[in-house]
């Protein structure tokens, strides 16, 4: 695999080495009737994302490289005894590109800074595992051998729910498009051959979700209690100041004199009607208050789960070769 990547890299280096060679390559591109928007780019060997971009571009122009091999003698002599990329080299590069693509896409999504990433992380983990499981039983021996090693590393870091930050799961659960049913469905696809594992992981996630709700509920009640105490003290002092100012004859700026003209009764109302109206209003306010408190209490959960960035490492660091 390394020899195939080096062979493609040398082909790209030849094309990019001088304007005359690049012009000759463009002629081959036009002859092969390929879209010439965005030609090949040379990678940085220590950054695997640049290797992915190089292979992606080079494979689009494989026909142009083959045409260049037939028309330009200096292109063949550039490689010496090894020769330009062979059909096997291009095939191996295509296999490696297929593997790199899922990791490249996942890294770009998780390292985003201008959008929420908590609700999309689990999708990437599930996609990677499903692809690895498929490639582990592929007919291609090269693809199968590479993915089996990757599968071992995946199981080491992501195979146990206890080793994963729960925010990865909670971000999907609090997303109204998916909720917890999506976690259950995804586990069935990810661990189709292991019923016990997926059931155990699903139960653990539900338990962690219950603990998270209990913690937020307790924190919400404590915060509400302290807020009510402080607002009660403030309203008492404010009410006392207003009454005192009215009794002292200060008419301007007080609530009493501002709203006095609005208090003229439209009709005579007896005490019983006033009591019935007050009771109905009190009951209605209690119902709305209970609903608002419940909604407000639960709304804190998605905010806490969606807000954190899952990846605080610079994208360039993520792309460094290990």
Beta strands, then each sheet from edge to edge (+ up, - down):
end
